[in-house]
């Protein structure tokens, strides 16, 4: 089996199962129903990796933008600490899902169902206004930033930006993101790396455009991350400000070490493949993916 076939096999293995999505949608409907009993819910829609085609089987939570009325986010004419709203929502959901772990994860609440095999993320938000870009009008929302304040975001606008870049790459962009997410999750503990960061970074850099293999795209992505020192990215759409690759500085150091090792092995694998040394190339890619790369047909 060639390196190209190995990557194709890996991509087939990591595609989300329809049953995963159906289970999550069923749980999400229960979450929505519960929230409507206490809050003025304006919108409840799927966002994130499952809406962009970059989700990975078993590892990607299913995210829902949960838009509340501004009244739910205000007190005395001012917006409350975003962590306060997160805690209120968490307490209300815990009252309904008593056998389910409900934890706060910076910008969202994570509910793990079916012994943890299905995870639904609830991202609280409120509507900020409309933004005009390239003749299109998009809604902008505020979501928790993890520190108590609010972060502007536009899932619809970011989704369009990513999809246009993916179309330009003939779908290699989304698949390369999936491969990187699988790489991230293959290590124990997982490599700390923001999905939003990597999606926007790849979409803005054009690495996957042109006649390149997945191996080349992934190697160039590791190299880009290493060259940038895994520093935060300025939102190319200038909506969400600075988008960090990790939550903390120690995590960034950990990420940089992992990325540098992967970059070295990936380029050595490309060199081995170019010389016809397929077995050696596979050995190196297997090291990159923490012994989870397909070696045989």
The 8 nearest C-alpha neighbors of each residue, nearest first, counted from 0:
[[1, 296, 4, 295, 5, 2, 294, 3],
 [2, 0, 4, 3, 5, 277, 6, 281],
 [3, 1, 5, 4, 6, 0, 281, 277],
 [2, 4, 6, 1, 5, 7, 212, 213],
 [5, 3, 7, 1, 6, 2, 0, 8],
 [4, 6, 2, 8, 3, 7, 293, 9],
 [5, 7, 9, 3, 8, 4, 10, 2],
 [6, 8, 4, 10, 5, 9, 3, 11],
 [9, 7, 5, 11, 6, 10, 4, 12],
 [10, 8, 6, 12, 11, 7, 5, 293],
 [9, 11, 7, 13, 12, 8, 6, 14],
 [10, 12, 8, 9, 13, 14, 7, 6],
 [13, 11, 9, 10, 14, 8, 56, 15],
 [12, 14, 56, 55, 10, 11, 15, 9],
 [13, 15, 56, 55, 11, 12, 10, 16],
 [16, 14, 56, 55, 13, 17, 54, 19],
 [15, 17, 18, 19, 14, 56, 20, 57],
 [16, 18, 20, 19, 21, 15, 22, 14],
 [17, 19, 21, 16, 20, 22, 15, 23],
 [20, 18, 16, 22, 17, 21, 23, 117],
 [19, 21, 23, 17, 18, 22, 24, 16],
 [22, 20, 18, 24, 23, 19, 17, 25],
 [23, 21, 25, 19, 20, 24, 18, 26],
 [22, 24, 20, 26, 25, 21, 27, 19],
 [25, 23, 27, 21, 26, 22, 20, 28],
 [24, 26, 22, 28, 23, 27, 21, 29],
 [27, 25, 23, 29, 28, 24, 30, 22],
 [26, 28, 24, 30, 29, 25, 23, 31],
 [27, 29, 31, 25, 26, 30, 32, 24],
 [30, 28, 32, 26, 27, 31, 33, 25],
 [31, 29, 27, 33, 28, 32, 34, 26],
 [30, 32, 28, 34, 33, 29, 27, 35],
 [33, 31, 29, 35, 30, 34, 28, 36],
 [32, 34, 30, 31, 35, 36, 29, 92],
 [35, 33, 31, 36, 32, 37, 38, 30],
 [36, 34, 32, 38, 37, 33, 40, 31],
 [35, 37, 34, 33, 38, 32, 39, 31],
 [38, 36, 35, 34, 39, 33, 91, 40],
 [39, 37, 35, 40, 34, 36, 71, 67],
 [40, 38, 68, 67, 41, 35, 37, 71],
 [39, 41, 67, 38, 35, 42, 66, 68],
 [42, 40, 66, 67, 68, 39, 43, 65],
 [41, 43, 66, 40, 65, 44, 67, 64],
 [42, 44, 65, 64, 66, 63, 31, 45],
 [45, 43, 63, 64, 42, 46, 65, 62],
 [44, 46, 63, 62, 64, 50, 47, 43],
 [45, 47, 50, 62, 63, 64, 44, 154],
 [48, 46, 50, 49, 62, 51, 45, 61],
 [47, 49, 54, 53, 51, 50, 52, 46],
 [50, 48, 54, 52, 51, 47, 53, 61],
 [49, 51, 46, 48, 47, 52, 45, 53],
 [52, 50, 48, 49, 53, 47, 158, 162],
 [51, 53, 49, 50, 54, 48, 173, 174],
 [54, 52, 48, 177, 173, 51, 176, 49],
 [55, 53, 48, 49, 59, 52, 177, 15],
 [56, 54, 13, 59, 58, 15, 14, 177],
 [55, 57, 15, 13, 14, 58, 16, 59],
 [58, 56, 59, 55, 116, 15, 117, 19],
 [57, 59, 56, 55, 60, 184, 54, 181],
 [60, 58, 55, 54, 57, 61, 56, 48],
 [61, 59, 118, 119, 62, 120, 58, 117],
 [60, 62, 119, 120, 49, 118, 59, 63],
 [63, 61, 120, 46, 47, 45, 119, 121],
 [62, 64, 45, 121, 44, 46, 65, 122],
 [63, 65, 122, 44, 43, 66, 45, 46],
 [66, 64, 43, 123, 122, 124, 42, 63],
 [65, 67, 124, 42, 125, 41, 123, 40],
 [68, 66, 40, 125, 41, 39, 124, 71],
 [67, 69, 70, 39, 71, 125, 41, 40],
 [68, 70, 72, 71, 125, 73, 67, 126],
 [69, 71, 73, 68, 72, 74, 67, 39],
 [70, 72, 69, 68, 73, 67, 38, 39],
 [73, 71, 69, 70, 78, 79, 84, 74],
 [74, 72, 78, 70, 77, 79, 71, 76],
 [75, 73, 77, 76, 79, 78, 72, 70],
 [74, 76, 77, 73, 78, 79, 70, 72],
 [75, 77, 74, 73, 78, 70, 79, 72],
 [78, 76, 73, 74, 75, 79, 72, 80],
 [77, 79, 73, 72, 74, 80, 76, 81],
 [78, 80, 73, 72, 81, 74, 77, 83],
 [79, 81, 147, 83, 82, 148, 78, 84],
 [82, 80, 147, 143, 83, 84, 148, 79],
 [83, 81, 85, 147, 80, 84, 86, 143],
 [84, 82, 86, 81, 80, 85, 87, 79],
 [83, 85, 87, 81, 86, 82, 88, 72],
 [86, 84, 82, 88, 83, 87, 89, 81],
 [85, 87, 89, 83, 84, 88, 82, 90],
 [88, 86, 84, 90, 89, 85, 83, 91],
 [87, 89, 91, 85, 86, 90, 84, 92],
 [88, 90, 86, 92, 87, 91, 93, 85],
 [91, 89, 93, 87, 88, 92, 86, 94],
 [90, 92, 88, 94, 89, 93, 87, 95],
 [91, 93, 89, 95, 94, 90, 96, 88],
 [94, 92, 96, 90, 95, 97, 91, 89],
 [93, 95, 92, 91, 97, 96, 90, 89],
 [96, 94, 92, 93, 97, 91, 33, 30],
 [97, 95, 93, 99, 98, 94, 92, 100],
 [98, 96, 93, 99, 95, 94, 100, 92],
 [99, 97, 96, 100, 93, 95, 112, 101],
 [100, 98, 96, 97, 112, 111, 101, 110],
 [99, 101, 111, 110, 102, 98, 112, 97],
 [102, 100, 110, 109, 99, 93, 108, 89],
 [103, 101, 109, 108, 100, 104, 110, 89],
 [102, 104, 108, 107, 105, 109, 101, 85],
 [103, 105, 107, 106, 108, 102, 109, 145],
 [104, 106, 145, 107, 103, 144, 143, 146],
 [107, 105, 143, 145, 144, 104, 122, 142],
 [108, 106, 122, 104, 121, 105, 103, 120],
 [107, 109, 103, 121, 120, 102, 104, 122],
 [108, 110, 120, 102, 101, 119, 103, 107],
 [109, 111, 101, 119, 118, 100, 120, 112],
 [112, 110, 118, 115, 100, 117, 99, 109],
 [111, 113, 117, 115, 114, 118, 99, 116],
 [114, 112, 115, 116, 117, 111, 99, 118],
 [115, 113, 112, 116, 111, 117, 99, 100],
 [114, 116, 111, 112, 113, 117, 118, 100],
 [115, 117, 113, 114, 112, 118, 57, 111],
 [118, 116, 112, 115, 111, 113, 23, 119],
 [119, 117, 111, 60, 110, 112, 61, 115],
 [118, 120, 61, 110, 60, 109, 62, 23],
 [121, 119, 109, 62, 108, 61, 107, 63],
 [120, 122, 108, 63, 107, 62, 123, 65],
 [121, 123, 107, 64, 65, 63, 120, 106],
 [124, 122, 65, 142, 66, 121, 64, 107],
 [125, 123, 142, 66, 141, 65, 67, 140],
 [124, 126, 66, 67, 140, 141, 69, 68],
 [125, 127, 140, 128, 139, 141, 124, 66],
 [128, 126, 140, 139, 141, 125, 129, 138],
 [127, 129, 139, 138, 126, 130, 140, 137],
 [130, 128, 138, 137, 139, 136, 131, 127],
 [129, 131, 137, 136, 138, 132, 139, 128],
 [130, 132, 136, 135, 134, 137, 129, 133],
 [133, 131, 135, 134, 136, 130, 137, 156],
 [134, 132, 135, 131, 136, 130, 137, 156],
 [133, 135, 132, 131, 136, 130, 137, 156],
 [136, 134, 132, 133, 131, 137, 130, 156],
 [135, 137, 131, 130, 129, 132, 134, 138],
 [136, 138, 130, 129, 156, 131, 139, 135],
 [139, 137, 129, 128, 153, 130, 140, 136],
 [140, 138, 153, 127, 128, 152, 129, 126],
 [139, 141, 126, 127, 152, 125, 151, 124],
 [140, 142, 151, 150, 124, 125, 149, 152],
 [141, 143, 124, 150, 149, 123, 144, 151],
 [144, 142, 149, 106, 81, 145, 150, 148],
 [143, 145, 150, 149, 106, 146, 148, 142],
 [144, 146, 105, 106, 143, 147, 148, 82],
 [147, 145, 144, 148, 82, 105, 143, 81],
 [148, 146, 81, 80, 82, 145, 144, 143],
 [147, 149, 81, 146, 144, 80, 143, 150],
 [148, 150, 143, 142, 144, 141, 81, 151],
 [149, 151, 141, 142, 144, 143, 239, 152],
 [152, 150, 141, 239, 140, 238, 142, 139],
 [151, 153, 239, 140, 139, 238, 141, 154],
 [152, 154, 139, 156, 155, 140, 157, 138],
 [155, 153, 157, 156, 158, 152, 46, 47],
 [156, 154, 158, 153, 157, 159, 137, 138],
 [155, 157, 159, 153, 158, 154, 137, 160],
 [158, 156, 160, 154, 159, 155, 153, 161],
 [157, 159, 155, 161, 156, 160, 154, 162],
 [158, 160, 162, 156, 161, 157, 163, 155],
 [161, 159, 157, 163, 158, 162, 156, 164],
 [162, 160, 158, 164, 159, 163, 202, 165],
 [163, 161, 165, 159, 164, 160, 158, 166],
 [162, 164, 166, 160, 165, 161, 159, 167],
 [163, 165, 167, 161, 162, 202, 166, 160],
 [166, 164, 162, 170, 172, 168, 167, 163],
 [165, 167, 169, 163, 168, 164, 170, 162],
 [168, 166, 164, 165, 169, 163, 208, 170],
 [167, 169, 208, 165, 166, 171, 170, 207],
 [168, 170, 166, 167, 171, 165, 172, 208],
 [171, 169, 165, 168, 172, 166, 173, 174],
 [172, 170, 174, 168, 173, 169, 175, 207],
 [171, 173, 165, 175, 170, 174, 207, 168],
 [174, 172, 176, 53, 175, 171, 170, 165],
 [173, 175, 177, 171, 176, 172, 178, 170],
 [176, 174, 178, 172, 177, 173, 171, 179],
 [175, 177, 179, 173, 174, 178, 53, 180],
 [178, 176, 174, 180, 53, 175, 179, 55],
 [179, 177, 175, 181, 176, 180, 182, 174],
 [178, 180, 182, 176, 181, 177, 183, 175],
 [179, 181, 183, 177, 182, 178, 176, 184],
 [180, 182, 178, 184, 183, 179, 185, 177],
 [183, 181, 179, 185, 288, 180, 184, 178],
 [184, 182, 190, 180, 181, 189, 185, 179],
 [183, 185, 189, 181, 182, 186, 180, 190],
 [186, 184, 182, 183, 181, 289, 288, 189],
 [185, 187, 189, 188, 184, 289, 183, 190],
 [188, 186, 189, 185, 184, 190, 289, 183],
 [187, 189, 186, 190, 184, 185, 191, 183],
 [190, 188, 184, 186, 187, 183, 191, 185],
 [189, 191, 183, 192, 254, 186, 184, 188],
 [192, 190, 254, 245, 250, 189, 193, 183],
 [191, 193, 245, 244, 190, 194, 254, 183],
 [194, 192, 244, 196, 195, 245, 197, 191],
 [193, 195, 197, 196, 198, 192, 180, 48],
 [194, 196, 198, 193, 197, 199, 242, 47],
 [197, 195, 193, 194, 199, 244, 198, 242],
 [196, 198, 200, 194, 199, 195, 201, 193],
 [199, 197, 195, 201, 200, 196, 202, 194],
 [198, 200, 202, 196, 201, 197, 203, 195],
 [201, 199, 197, 203, 202, 198, 196, 204],
 [200, 202, 204, 198, 203, 199, 197, 205],
 [201, 203, 199, 164, 200, 161, 204, 205],
 [202, 204, 200, 201, 205, 199, 235, 164],
 [205, 203, 201, 206, 202, 200, 207, 199],
 [206, 204, 208, 207, 203, 202, 201, 164],
 [205, 207, 204, 208, 216, 201, 219, 220],
 [206, 208, 168, 172, 205, 216, 171, 209],
 [209, 207, 168, 205, 206, 167, 210, 211],
 [208, 210, 211, 207, 168, 206, 167, 169],
 [211, 209, 212, 208, 207, 168, 215, 169],
 [212, 210, 209, 215, 216, 213, 207, 208],
 [211, 213, 215, 214, 216, 210, 3, 171],
 [212, 214, 216, 215, 217, 175, 211, 6],
 [213, 215, 212, 217, 216, 218, 269, 3],
 [214, 216, 218, 212, 213, 217, 211, 219],
 [217, 215, 213, 219, 218, 214, 207, 220],
 [216, 218, 220, 214, 219, 215, 213, 221],
 [217, 219, 215, 221, 265, 220, 216, 262],
 [220, 218, 222, 216, 217, 221, 223, 215],
 [219, 221, 217, 223, 222, 218, 216, 224],
 [222, 220, 262, 218, 224, 219, 223, 258],
 [221, 223, 219, 225, 220, 224, 262, 226],
 [222, 224, 220, 226, 225, 221, 219, 227],
 [223, 225, 227, 229, 221, 222, 226, 228],
 [226, 224, 228, 222, 227, 223, 259, 258],
 [227, 225, 223, 228, 224, 222, 229, 221],
 [226, 228, 224, 229, 225, 230, 223, 222],
 [227, 229, 225, 230, 226, 224, 255, 251],
 [230, 228, 224, 227, 255, 244, 225, 251],
 [229, 231, 228, 227, 232, 244, 243, 251],
 [232, 230, 243, 242, 244, 241, 229, 233],
 [233, 231, 242, 241, 243, 234, 230, 196],
 [234, 232, 241, 240, 242, 235, 231, 237],
 [233, 235, 237, 236, 240, 239, 241, 232],
 [236, 234, 237, 233, 203, 199, 238, 232],
 [235, 237, 234, 238, 157, 239, 156, 160],
 [238, 236, 234, 235, 240, 239, 233, 241],
 [237, 239, 236, 240, 152, 151, 234, 153],
 [238, 240, 151, 152, 234, 237, 150, 241],
 [239, 241, 234, 238, 233, 237, 242, 151],
 [240, 242, 233, 232, 234, 231, 243, 239],
 [241, 243, 232, 231, 196, 233, 234, 240],
 [244, 242, 231, 245, 232, 241, 196, 230],
 [243, 245, 193, 192, 196, 231, 229, 230],
 [246, 244, 192, 243, 251, 247, 193, 250],
 [245, 247, 250, 243, 244, 248, 251, 191],
 [248, 246, 250, 249, 245, 251, 243, 252],
 [247, 249, 251, 250, 252, 246, 245, 253],
 [250, 248, 252, 251, 247, 253, 254, 246],
 [251, 249, 253, 247, 248, 252, 245, 254],
 [250, 252, 248, 254, 253, 249, 245, 255],
 [251, 253, 249, 255, 250, 254, 256, 248],
 [254, 252, 250, 256, 251, 255, 249, 257],
 [255, 253, 251, 257, 252, 256, 258, 191],
 [254, 256, 258, 252, 257, 253, 259, 251],
 [257, 255, 259, 253, 254, 258, 260, 252],
 [258, 256, 254, 260, 255, 259, 261, 253],
 [257, 259, 255, 261, 260, 256, 221, 262],
 [260, 258, 262, 256, 261, 257, 225, 255],
 [261, 259, 257, 263, 262, 258, 256, 264],
 [260, 262, 258, 287, 264, 259, 263, 265],
 [263, 261, 221, 259, 265, 260, 264, 222],
 [264, 262, 260, 261, 265, 266, 259, 267],
 [263, 265, 267, 261, 262, 266, 283, 268],
 [264, 266, 268, 262, 218, 267, 263, 261],
 [267, 265, 269, 268, 264, 263, 218, 270],
 [266, 268, 270, 264, 269, 265, 271, 263],
 [267, 269, 280, 265, 271, 266, 270, 283],
 [270, 268, 266, 272, 267, 271, 273, 265],
 [271, 269, 267, 273, 268, 272, 266, 274],
 [270, 272, 276, 268, 274, 280, 273, 269],
 [271, 273, 275, 269, 276, 274, 277, 270],
 [272, 274, 270, 271, 275, 269, 276, 268],
 [275, 273, 271, 272, 276, 270, 277, 269],
 [274, 276, 272, 273, 277, 271, 278, 280],
 [277, 275, 271, 272, 274, 279, 278, 280],
 [276, 278, 280, 272, 279, 275, 281, 271],
 [277, 279, 281, 280, 276, 282, 294, 272],
 [280, 278, 282, 281, 277, 276, 283, 271],
 [281, 279, 268, 277, 283, 271, 282, 278],
 [282, 280, 284, 278, 283, 279, 285, 277],
 [283, 281, 279, 285, 280, 284, 278, 286],
 [282, 284, 286, 280, 285, 281, 268, 264],
 [285, 283, 287, 281, 286, 282, 288, 280],
 [284, 286, 292, 290, 282, 288, 283, 287],
 [287, 285, 289, 283, 284, 288, 290, 282],
 [286, 288, 284, 261, 285, 289, 283, 264],
 [289, 287, 285, 182, 286, 291, 290, 292],
 [288, 290, 286, 287, 291, 185, 186, 285],
 [291, 289, 285, 288, 286, 292, 287, 185],
 [290, 292, 288, 289, 285, 293, 185, 286],
 [291, 293, 285, 290, 288, 294, 284, 9],
 [294, 292, 5, 295, 9, 291, 8, 296],
 [293, 295, 292, 281, 5, 296, 285, 0],
 [296, 294, 293, 0, 5, 1, 292, 281],
 [295, 0, 294, 293, 5, 8, 4, 1]]
